[in-house]
Amino acid sequence: MKNNISSFIGETSEYDKKELVEIKKPKSWLKSVSAFANSFGGKLLFGIADDDMVTGLEDVQGDAEKISEAIKAHLNPIPEFKLSFENVDDKNIVVVQVFAGNQTPYYYQGDGQLVAFVRVGNESVAATPSQLRELVLKGSGQSYDSLKSSFNFEDMAFTKLRSVYFKQTGKSFENTDYESFGIIDGSGNLTNAGALIADDSPVRHSRVFCTRWNGLTKASGLIDALDDAEYTGSLITLLQEGLAFIARNTRKAWKKLPTSRLEMPDYPERACMEALVNALIHRNYLEIGSEVHIDMFDDRLEIFSPGGMVDGSTLEGKNLRAIPSIRRNPILADIFSRLNYMERRGSGFKKILDAYSSYAQKPVFLSEHWGFTITFPNVNYDYGESDLKSGQKMEKWPEKWPEKWPEKCQQIYDAIRLDSSITIAKLESLLDTGHTTVKKMLAEMQNEGFIRHIGPDKGGHWEVLR
């Protein structure tokens, strides 16, 4: 039966199912209309139960009219939507396709409430103050970095921008460039982009916290951290200092070649550069009290940036090489492209994947509504086998996976290797797989002796055995 409705269902974050049209409780489903319009669009399927059982509707024409009237009466502004009828298992259902809107926020109004909803996973939840401000900016056709800041241009210095621009392009930064770069607006006011690029940036939450942890987790021990630093100032300074921190905490293995030797750092430098640039440029600066974090462990490097994907979507089931570039802060992105730190067309995912193309280990991307995390595996980490002749650390992989196991077992194995405290909920999101399926595969992998779980279900951790 699930196969019969598969053509109407995309990712779990892009559809909702309702068995009946609840006219007396319209908020129960209109909140999803609001969320889809505020985010990336989606579909509501009426006549299908939560367990995917097709129950059908007795009066699809009448129910469709009620749905349309409710949307027009309770959504402000009214989003673009389309109603259609489908026949599944000889039962009629109504499909409501809601399109992503440009006049955000789209509010649900009713019962004395005026609430804007957004999608978080497979739920429609009320937008946080930060998300609401982003929706207002989107609806006005503006971005945070283009707005006038609360600081004066005359009080700022831009020596770092000038020196890096000359070094990267061979050109001198002229006074007329301040406006063309978007550092000041047409009236000479300092923009938020200008405040973030200034030498001593006055934006207090524009910081990078860096930590080289001792071991595989953040758990307390005799020595919690081997190195740590906190950086403030221009975004250019944050990029340079963040990369320098990674470099000084990175070892280099080497492989002997016939006439030379090939040095192999723990983490491909190009991947680190792309990830940190994206973390600084695409972060949500409306999230006060949150910063970019660089966390280094023995076996991995994690870079966290406040704010998930700009449109609120997840990465479940998506081809990362084909995801279109949507820039939360287009002025900052343009400045960094002029400094040759990134490309205008946006190809960060592709470059990161290309940097790891020659390694068995692959980076892991996790997008949630509150933040974006990239995890880079340490390509030189010793998983149990070493090529003593070349000096290159080799990863120990299972000799043979049981033929009945799907490819997703390998993904689970990789995810646990990179994050021993990963939760089943995160595995579900990463694999785009249901709770029962993930639990079953984990049980089989434990029975076969590939992994084991230590400690309680909540708060324990995983261990790779072979």
N, C-alpha and C positions, 0 to 999 in steps of 0.2 A: 504493500500500500504506500509505503514511503516513496517508492520509485515513481508512483503515479503523480505525486505532487512535486517531485524533484525539480521539474522545469519552472516552478514558481518560487522556489526557495534558493536563495544565495547563501551568503555567510550568515551565521546566527545573529550577527549585529545588524543585519539588513532586512529582517522581516519579523513580524509578530503574528501569532495565530489567535483567533477568537472563535469560540464555538458558536456564540450567538451575538447578535447586535444589541448591546445593552444600552438602550435609549435612556433609561432612567439613571444610569451610571456612565455617562459618556466619557468622563475623565479617565476611566479604566482603559480606554483605547485611544482617545484623542491625545493623550500625552505622548503616544508614539507618533502620531501625525506631527505634533510639534517637534519632537526629537528628530524625526527623519528630515523635516524641512530645515531645521537648524544645523543638521550635520551633513550627511552624504546621500540622503534619499533612502527609500526603502519601500517595503510592501507590507500591507496588512491583509491577511487571508481570513475571511469570515466563512465559517462552516467547517472548521478543522479544530479538533480538540488538541490539548497540550501534548498528548501522546501520539500526535499525527494521525489519529483516527478521523477519517472523513465522515462527518455527521451530516453535512449539507444544510441548506436553508430552504424552508418551504416556499417562501415568497421572495425570490432574489430581486425582482424588479422593485417591490415595495421596500425591501431592506436597503437597496442601493439608494433609493430616494431619501430614506431616513439618514443614511450615512452622509450623503452629500449635504443635506440640510444642517446636520449637526456640525460638520466641518465649517460651513459658512457662518453658523451662529456662534461658535465657540473659539474659533481661531482668528487671531488678529496679529498681523494682516493674514488674509486668506492665502494659503500656499497653493502652488500649482499641483493638481492631482488628476488622476485618471481612473475611472471605474471600468471594470470589465467582468464578464461572467465566464466561468469555466465549468466544464462537466467532468467530474472525477468519479469513477466507479458508479456511474449513473446517478450521481448526486450533484446538485448545483451549488457552487460556491461563488462568493464575490471577492474579487481581488482589487484592492485599492493601492495604486502606485502613487507614492508621494515623491515629488522631485525636490532635490536640494535647492534651496532658495537663496536669493541675493538680498532680500529685504529683511534680514535677520535683525533682532530676534523675533521668531514666530511664537506668540504667547497663547497659552490656553487660558480662556477667561470663563469663569463659571463658579458658582457657589461662593461668590465674594472674593475669588482668587484671581490673580493675574500672574501666571507662572510660565517661564520658558524652560523647556525640557531638552536634554541632549542624550545621546546614546552612550552608554558605558557597557561594553560587552553586549549582552543580549537583553539589557534592561534600558528603560527610559526613565531617567532621573532628573530631578530639578537641577538646573544649571547653578554652579557655584558663583559667587560674586566675580571671580576672575574670568570664568567662562562667559558670564553674562556681559562683562566689559568687552571681551573679544567679539562676541556676537554683535554688540552695538557698533564696534569699529568696522566689522565686516559689512554690516548693513549700510553704513555711511560711506563705504568705499574708501576707508582710510586704514592705515596700519599704525601700530604703536610707535614705530620708529619715525614716522612722518610727522607726528604731532609736535606742537611747540612744547618745549620742556619748561620747567620752572626755574631754570638757571640762565644766567646771562652769558652771551657769547664772549663779551669783553673780558670775562673772568677766567676764560679757559685758554690753555696752551695746547698746541697740536704738533709739537716737535717730533714725536714718535711717528705720526702719520706722514709728516714731511720727509723724514729720513728714510722710512721704509718705502715710500712711493718712489723716491729717487733711486734707491738701491734696486728695486724690483723692475722699474721701467726705464731708468736712465733719464727721466724727465723731472724738472723742478715743479713743485707744487705751487701754483699761483694763487693769489688771494681770490681771484674770480672762481677758483675751483671749489671754494667752500659751498657755494650755492649749487653748482652743478653736481657735487657729490651728495647733496642733501643734508649737509651739516648745518646749514642755516636755511630758512625758508625765504620766500620772495620779499619778506619785510625785514629780513636781517635777524630774525629770532632764532635762537639755538633750538634745534630739534632734539628729540630723544636720541636719535642716531648720533648726533653731534656730541651729546652728553656722554654717550657710551664710548665714543672714540677718543675723547679728550684725554690728555696725558694722565691727569689725576681725576679720573671719572668720579663725579659726585653721586652717581647711582650706587647706593650702598650695597644693594643686593646683587650687583654685578661682580661676582667673585668666583674663584675656582679653588676648591678644596682638594688637596692631593694627599694621598696616604699610600705608603708601601707597607702592607700588613705583613706580619710575621706568620707565615703558614698559608693555609687554604681558606680560612674564615676570619671574621672579625672578632672571634671569641677571645676573651681575656686570657692572658697567660703571663709568664714572667716578663716577656717583652711583647707588648701589643703591636707596636709599629716600629719598623726599621727606619722609616723616613717619613716626614710629613711637612706640608707647607700650605700656606694660604696666600693667594695672590689677589691683588686689587689693582685698579688702574684701567688704562685703555684696553679695549678688547684686543688690540694688537699685542699688548704686553701679556695679557692672559693667554693668548695663543702661544706666544714664544716661550713663556715660563712653563706652561703646561707641557709642551713638547720637551722642554729641557728636563723637566722632572721625570718624564717617562724614559728619556734617554739615559739619565744617570742611574736609573734603577733597572736597566735592561742589560742582560748579558748577551754576548755574541758567540754562538757556536760557529764552527767552521767545517768546511768540507774540502778535502784535498782534491785538486784538479791536476792534470798532467804537468802544467807549467806554472800553476799558481794555486791559490786557495780561495774558496768562496766563503765570505763571511755571512752568517745567517743570524740576525738579531732575533730575540724572543718574539718580537711583534713587528710585522712589516711596517716600515716607516711611513709609507704612503697611506696605509690604512689608518694609522694613528692620526696623521695630518687631516685626512678627510673627516674622520669621526669628530675630532675636536673642533674643527671649523664649523661643522654642522651643529654641534652642541652649543656653540656660542652664538651662531647666526640665527638659528631656528628656535631657540628657547623662548619660552613665554615669559617676557619681562613683566607681565602683569601679576605673576605669581610672586608676591612679596614673601620674604623669609625662606626662599629656596635658592640654591646655587648649583652650579655645575660641579660635579664630583668626578675625580679620577681615583679609582681604587685599584691598586695592584696587589695581586696575590702570587703565590709561587707558580700557580698553573694558569692564571688568567689575568686579564686587564679589563676593568669595567669603566665605561664612561657614561654618566647619567646627566641628562639635561631636563630641566623642568618643562612640562608641557608635552603632550603626545603629538600625534599627527595633526596637522593644521585643520583638516576637515573632521577630526574626531574618529576616523576609521582606525581599524587595527590592521595588522599585517597577515592575518590568518589566510592561508591559501593563496596569497598573492605572489606573483612573479616579481621579485625585488628589482630585477633589471628593467622592468617595464613600468614601474610606478612613476607617474608624472610628477614633476617638481612643482610643489605648491609652497610658496615662500611666505612665512609668517611675518618676516621683517625684510621686505624687498630692498629698502635703502641700504641696510647693512650688508645684504647679499651683494648689492651692486658695488659697494665700497670694497669689499673683499675680492670681488672679481677684478676690479681695477688694480688691486694690489697683487694680482696673479696668485691669490691664495685659493681661489675656487673658480669654476667655470660658470658662465652666465646660464648655460642651458641646464645646469644641475644634473650631475651624474655621480653623486656621492656613493650611493648604494653599489653601483656598478664598479666603481674604482676600488671600493673595499673588497668586494667579492673577487675582483681580478687579482688583487694583492695576495689573496689566499688561494688562488686557483691551483697552485703547485703543491699545496699541502693537503694532507688527509683531514686535518682539523679545519673546521669552518666557523666563522663568526656567527653569533646568535643575536638577532634583533628582537627587542621586545618593546611594543608601543602600548602604553596604557594612558588613560585620560589625564593622569597627573604627571606623567613623565615618559621619557624615551631612554632606553638603556641599550648600549651595544656592548657585548661581551666578546673579547678577543682571546682565543686560546693561545697559550704560550707554546709555540711550535717546537721549542727546545726542551720542554718539560719532560723529565724522565718518568715514563709510565711503567718502566720495568725492563726495557731492553735498550741496549746501546750498541752502536756501531763503533767499536773501539778504534778501528783503523782510520775512520774519517773524522771522528770526534763529534759527529752529528747525532743528537739524541733521536731515537726512533720510538714511535708510539706503539704500545702494545694493544693490538686489536684482538677481539675474539677470533679463534681459528675458523669457526664455522657457526653461523646462525642456523637454528632449526628451520627447515624449509617452510614450515607452516607459519613462521613469523612474518609479519608484514615489514616493509621498510621502516615503518614508524618506530619499531623497536630500536633500530640504529639511532634514530633521532632522540629517543628517550635516553639511551646510553650516553650519547654525546652531551645532552643537556645536563645529566647528572654529573658527568665528569667536570663540566664547567661550573656547576653550581650545586654543591652537595646538599644544600638546604632547600632546593627547589621544591615547590608545593605541587600537589596534584592539579590544583586549579591552574597554575602556570603551565603545566604540561598540557592540559586540555587546550589552553589558548594557543600554545606554541604549535601543537600538532593539529589543531582544528578538529579535535576528536572528543567524543563524549566521555563522561566520567566513568561509566561502566567499562568501556573499552580500555581506557588508560589503566584502570585498576587491574583488569584481567592481564594485560601485557606485563605490568609490573610484577604481578604474582608469578607469572610464568618465568620471567627473568630471574626472580629470586629463587624459584624452585630449581632452575638450571644452574644456579651458583654464579651468575654473572654480577649480581648486585645484592646488597642487603640493606635493610633499614635499621638504624640504631636509634633507640629512644622512643618516646611516645609519638603517636600519630601527629600531634600538634607540637612542634618544637624540636622534633628529632631531626636526623639527617641521613643522607644516603652514603653508601660506600661502594666503590667499584672493586670487585674481587678479581676479575680477569678480563 
